[in-house]
């Protein structure tokens, strides 16, 4: 199956799709994914199950706008990306990064700049500081694949009819009902002082993880089917075990990390409230 991810994203699940597939429900009629990122799970589920309704969301506005433009304006977006690809070099990168952070690039061109910065920055690492400024250095790739026309067009096709919203994950309480399916893939490394997953000005802290756990428990009470990817902290294991979730431990290879020693196999959890 072709998975048309057009971004590089820390914590992406492309390499885990076969494992995730083993734990998906037999049917998915309504699908929600509130921590969007690279969206490989969405693209997989859209093709395998073709749900009657899909909502994908995130609190990163530039990320969401990029998906909206891929869905609604793929050919115009490709035209803008050709300009970025033609002019790519270290000097150009820092010029675009500065204009992007100063909010001087707007509308569809901003989405193109967002994709360009993502594909040419150091190790495909998307990170912002406390001022919401993208601060990753130039990657110095020999021949970066900034975009692939067929990938964007195929992603656009799969995104047709999909509701794409910039919102906090807890807003899902206003939408989901019994029998719906929610996949959550939040930021990891909440116990570390720094993390490569800072793609919003505010870190995803231990307190945020506790809030998420209560939200997941609420979905369970509503009889919503939930699959959660999360870090193997003792707090996570205790909370979800005590609330009678099914916990699966697995290893995933990570290629995006600001520290090369942090790349390679890492343990994570799949947590669910249903049996296949």
URKA-V138402 format. One record per backbone hydrogen bond with DSSP energy under -1.0 kcal/mol. CO is the residue of the C=O (numbers start at 0). NH is the residue of the N-H. Records with the same first field share a line. If there is no record, write none. Layout:
CO = NH  NH
This chain:
2 = 4
8 = 11
12 = 15
13 = 16
15 = 19
16 = 20
19 = 22
20 = 23
28 = 51  52
29 = 180
30 = 54
31 = 182
32 = 56
35 = 38
38 = 42
39 = 43
40 = 44
41 = 45
42 = 46
43 = 47
44 = 48  49
52 = 30
53 = 162
54 = 32
55 = 164
56 = 35
57 = 166
59 = 63
60 = 64
61 = 65
62 = 66
63 = 67
64 = 68
65 = 69
66 = 70
67 = 71
68 = 72
72 = 76
73 = 77
74 = 78
75 = 79
76 = 80
77 = 81
78 = 82
79 = 83
80 = 84
81 = 85
82 = 86
88 = 92
89 = 93
90 = 94
91 = 95
92 = 96
93 = 97
94 = 98
95 = 99
96 = 100
97 = 101
98 = 103
99 = 102
106 = 110
107 = 111
108 = 112
109 = 113
110 = 114
111 = 115
112 = 116
113 = 117
114 = 118
115 = 119
116 = 120
119 = 138
120 = 123
121 = 124
126 = 134
128 = 131
132 = 128
136 = 121
143 = 145
147 = 151
148 = 152
149 = 153
150 = 154
151 = 155
152 = 156
153 = 157
154 = 158
158 = 161
162 = 55
164 = 57
167 = 170
168 = 171
169 = 172
170 = 173
171 = 174  175
176 = 179
179 = 224
180 = 31
181 = 226
183 = 228
188 = 191
196 = 198
197 = 127
202 = 204
204 = 208
205 = 209
206 = 210
207 = 211
208 = 212
209 = 213
210 = 214
211 = 215
212 = 216
213 = 217
214 = 218
215 = 219
216 = 220
217 = 221
218 = 223
219 = 222
222 = 178
224 = 181
225 = 272
226 = 183
227 = 270
229 = 268
230 = 232
232 = 236
233 = 237
234 = 238
235 = 239
236 = 240
237 = 241
238 = 242
239 = 244
240 = 243
245 = 271
247 = 269
249 = 267
251 = 265
253 = 263
258 = 261
259 = 262
263 = 253
265 = 251
267 = 249
268 = 229
269 = 247
270 = 227
271 = 245
